[in-house]
């Protein structure tokens, strides 16, 4: 049976499924150039094969902070308009994995602290999703985490313009998952968008949220 809305899954069930279905084994695709991340979209998969031949791997980690409120939310950021790449876009807290990071989880927690001041004492990591590849050579490993309410944020204005929360039920409702397409070297590839109020969530962020929906909300 397929459940179409996260509203039919309680907070307890959502986090419980996450702990059952996710873990902390690092997928080989994060670092191995011979292992290509897959998306399920033939055009995107072909793009990732081409990118893997042309560009070095750029491993990255992001945190998917699911705030355990009575109606759970996902904490997202709006990147600074002054950044050299992906300026102004909606993103998860995260960034490149540094050599000083013991694990991708450590990288995600560090970036969340640096970007928005999210104290890791409020963060209960649940596990990794699959590696998500991008057209810029990034291989992103998302960490799903339960975030205890009561935290305060301190925005790093050099990297982040704003931080805000979106209801988990909205993001996990496939009715809100718009599927668009664009061309890459003569090939058509698909991408997701999830507009919310004045926010336009798309690209890797929307794609990762779609993966979260497929892993946790489908039964």
Backbone torsions as a table, in degrees:
resi	resn	phi	psi	omega
1	UNK	NA	139.7	177.9
2	UNK	-106.3	125.6	174.2
3	UNK	-94.4	130.3	-173.0
4	UNK	-92.9	-13.4	-174.9
5	UNK	-135.4	137.7	175.9
6	UNK	-64.6	-21.6	179.1
7	UNK	-59.4	-23.3	179.4
8	UNK	-84.3	-3.8	179.4
9	UNK	-113.6	123.9	179.2
10	UNK	-71.2	164.3	177.1
11	UNK	-57.5	-44.0	-179.9
12	UNK	-61.2	-42.0	-179.7
13	UNK	-68.3	-40.0	-179.8
14	UNK	-60.2	-51.3	-179.1
15	UNK	-68.3	-34.4	177.9
16	UNK	-64.1	-43.0	177.2
17	UNK	-63.4	-39.5	179.0
18	UNK	-59.2	-43.5	-178.7
19	UNK	-68.3	-31.3	178.8
20	UNK	-74.8	-35.9	-169.0
21	UNK	-100.4	-15.0	-177.4
22	UNK	-116.0	162.8	177.7
23	UNK	-153.5	-169.3	-176.1
24	UNK	-118.4	22.1	170.2
25	UNK	-76.2	128.1	-177.4
26	UNK	-78.0	121.5	-179.2
27	UNK	-64.2	139.7	180.0
28	UNK	-56.4	-30.7	-176.4
29	UNK	-63.2	-13.9	-179.7
30	UNK	-66.2	-35.1	-172.5
31	UNK	-126.1	-17.7	-174.7
32	UNK	-90.6	114.4	-178.0
33	UNK	-66.4	-18.2	179.7
34	UNK	-85.2	-8.9	177.3
35	UNK	-106.7	110.1	-174.8
36	UNK	-94.2	127.3	174.5
37	UNK	-59.4	146.3	178.1
38	UNK	-114.5	150.1	-177.2
39	UNK	-118.4	-16.8	-173.8
40	UNK	90.4	-8.5	176.5
41	UNK	-107.1	122.2	-172.0
42	UNK	-61.8	-40.1	179.4
43	UNK	-65.2	-43.0	178.4
44	UNK	-66.1	-41.8	179.3
45	UNK	-62.3	-39.7	177.4
46	UNK	-65.5	-40.0	177.1
47	UNK	-59.8	-43.8	-178.1
48	UNK	-66.0	-33.3	175.5
49	UNK	-64.6	-42.8	179.5
50	UNK	-65.5	-45.9	-179.2
51	UNK	-60.8	-38.9	-178.8
52	UNK	-63.5	-30.3	178.5
53	UNK	-79.2	-28.2	-170.9
54	UNK	-99.0	-26.5	-173.3
55	UNK	-127.2	148.5	173.2
56	UNK	-69.0	152.2	177.6
57	UNK	-66.2	138.0	176.8
58	UNK	-120.5	87.1	-176.1
59	UNK	-68.2	136.2	-179.1
60	UNK	-140.3	161.0	179.1
61	UNK	-136.5	140.5	175.0
62	UNK	-130.7	157.5	176.1
63	UNK	-105.3	131.4	170.8
64	UNK	-101.7	92.2	-173.8
65	UNK	-86.1	103.6	178.5
66	UNK	-93.8	110.0	-175.2
67	UNK	-81.7	123.3	-172.7
68	UNK	-83.2	66.4	174.1
69	UNK	-87.9	171.6	175.4
70	UNK	-52.1	-37.5	168.2
71	UNK	-115.8	101.8	-172.3
72	UNK	-57.5	150.9	179.5
73	UNK	-131.1	165.9	172.7
74	UNK	-115.2	128.2	179.3
75	UNK	-84.3	121.8	179.3
76	UNK	-123.5	164.5	177.4
77	UNK	-122.4	157.2	167.9
78	UNK	-111.1	119.0	-175.6
79	UNK	-67.0	151.9	-179.9
80	UNK	-60.2	141.1	177.6
81	UNK	-70.4	-8.3	-176.9
82	UNK	-96.6	1.3	-178.9
83	UNK	-73.9	154.9	-177.2
84	UNK	-76.7	-21.5	178.7
85	UNK	-137.9	143.7	179.0
86	UNK	54.7	34.9	-178.6
87	UNK	-61.2	134.0	175.4
88	UNK	76.9	-1.6	-176.2
89	UNK	-81.3	158.4	175.3
90	UNK	-80.6	134.6	-175.0
91	UNK	-147.6	166.0	166.5
92	UNK	-84.5	155.2	169.2
93	UNK	-59.4	132.7	179.9
94	UNK	159.3	179.5	-179.7
95	UNK	174.1	-162.0	-177.3
96	UNK	-64.0	144.3	175.2
97	UNK	-80.7	122.1	179.7
98	UNK	-87.2	158.5	178.6
99	UNK	-64.6	-21.9	179.8
100	UNK	-82.5	-9.1	178.7
101	UNK	-80.2	124.6	-178.4
102	UNK	-66.6	-36.0	-177.9
103	UNK	-146.1	164.9	172.3
104	UNK	-58.3	-34.7	175.9
105	UNK	-59.3	-45.3	178.8
106	UNK	-60.7	-38.9	178.5
107	UNK	-62.7	-44.4	-179.1
108	UNK	-63.9	-42.7	179.3
109	UNK	-66.3	-41.1	178.6
110	UNK	-61.9	-46.7	-179.1
111	UNK	-63.5	-38.7	179.0
112	UNK	-63.5	-37.4	176.6
113	UNK	-68.6	-42.4	-176.8
114	UNK	-69.9	-39.0	-174.0
115	UNK	-80.6	-45.3	-173.6
116	UNK	-127.9	4.1	177.6
117	UNK	71.7	25.9	179.3
118	UNK	-76.4	111.4	-178.3
119	UNK	-68.3	126.9	-175.4
120	UNK	-66.6	-13.6	176.8
121	UNK	-67.2	-17.2	177.4
122	UNK	-91.0	-5.1	-170.3
123	UNK	-105.8	125.8	177.0
124	UNK	-112.9	96.3	-177.7
125	UNK	-64.2	140.7	-177.9
126	UNK	-108.9	-40.6	178.8
127	UNK	160.9	171.7	-179.3
128	UNK	-88.7	143.9	163.6
129	UNK	-83.5	-174.2	175.4
130	UNK	-73.2	158.4	176.1
131	UNK	-66.3	135.5	-179.7
132	UNK	-113.4	119.8	-179.3
133	UNK	-94.1	149.2	179.4
134	UNK	-125.8	167.7	-178.9
135	UNK	-70.2	-11.4	-179.9
136	UNK	-96.8	8.5	178.6
137	UNK	87.5	-0.5	177.1
138	UNK	-73.4	139.8	169.1
139	UNK	-117.5	110.9	-169.7
140	UNK	-102.8	126.4	174.9
141	UNK	-107.8	108.8	-179.1
142	UNK	-85.0	138.6	172.0
143	UNK	-105.9	120.0	173.8
144	UNK	-81.8	135.4	-177.6
145	UNK	-144.1	144.7	169.8
146	UNK	-88.0	130.0	179.6
147	UNK	-113.0	124.9	179.8
148	UNK	-76.3	131.3	177.8
149	UNK	-61.9	159.0	179.3
150	UNK	111.6	-6.7	179.2
151	UNK	-73.0	161.2	170.6
152	UNK	-124.8	150.8	-176.6
153	UNK	-110.9	151.8	172.8
154	UNK	-133.7	106.3	-172.7
155	UNK	-74.5	130.1	171.6
156	UNK	-84.9	100.0	-171.2
157	UNK	-67.7	-15.4	175.7
158	UNK	-71.9	-22.4	-177.7
159	UNK	-117.7	-32.0	-170.5
160	UNK	-127.3	132.7	177.8
161	UNK	-88.3	-31.3	-175.6
162	UNK	-162.8	157.4	171.0
163	UNK	-131.3	140.5	-174.3
164	UNK	-154.1	165.4	-179.1
165	UNK	-115.9	141.7	177.4
166	UNK	-122.0	135.1	179.9
167	UNK	-55.8	131.7	178.0
168	UNK	-58.4	-37.9	-178.5
169	UNK	-60.8	-36.8	177.9
170	UNK	-65.8	-46.7	-175.5
171	UNK	-70.0	-27.3	-178.9
172	UNK	-94.6	4.6	177.2
173	UNK	-90.8	113.5	-177.1
174	UNK	-62.1	-17.0	175.7
175	UNK	-64.0	-21.0	179.9
176	UNK	-97.5	6.3	-178.4
177	UNK	-97.9	93.6	178.7
178	UNK	-79.4	134.9	179.2
179	UNK	-107.3	119.8	179.8
180	UNK	-118.5	173.5	177.4
181	UNK	-139.0	155.5	175.4
182	UNK	-148.1	166.2	-175.5
183	UNK	-97.7	139.5	173.5
184	UNK	-131.8	105.9	179.1
185	UNK	50.9	47.1	176.7
186	UNK	83.7	-2.5	178.3
187	UNK	-107.1	144.5	176.5
188	UNK	-91.9	130.7	175.8
189	UNK	-128.8	151.9	-175.9
190	UNK	-101.0	153.7	173.5
191	UNK	-149.2	157.7	-178.5
192	UNK	-98.7	152.8	171.0
193	UNK	-138.9	143.0	-179.1
194	UNK	-135.3	73.0	-179.0
195	UNK	-60.2	134.0	179.4
196	UNK	-135.3	112.3	-176.1
197	UNK	52.1	-125.4	-179.0
198	UNK	-87.8	1.7	-177.4
199	UNK	-94.8	136.9	177.3
200	UNK	-113.0	100.9	-178.6
201	UNK	-93.0	120.7	-177.0
202	UNK	-154.7	-175.3	175.7
203	UNK	65.0	-140.7	-175.7
204	UNK	-60.8	-38.3	-178.9
205	UNK	-62.2	-48.9	178.4
206	UNK	-66.4	-37.5	178.9
207	UNK	-62.6	-42.5	178.3
208	UNK	-66.6	-38.4	176.6
209	UNK	-63.3	-36.6	176.5
210	UNK	-64.4	-41.2	176.5
211	UNK	-61.8	-41.5	176.9
212	UNK	-58.5	-44.7	177.4
213	UNK	-58.8	-46.5	-176.7
214	UNK	-67.2	-34.2	-178.5
215	UNK	-79.7	-35.1	-172.0
216	UNK	-105.0	-40.1	-170.2
217	UNK	-92.1	-18.2	176.3
218	UNK	-86.8	135.6	-179.7
219	UNK	-124.1	NA	NA
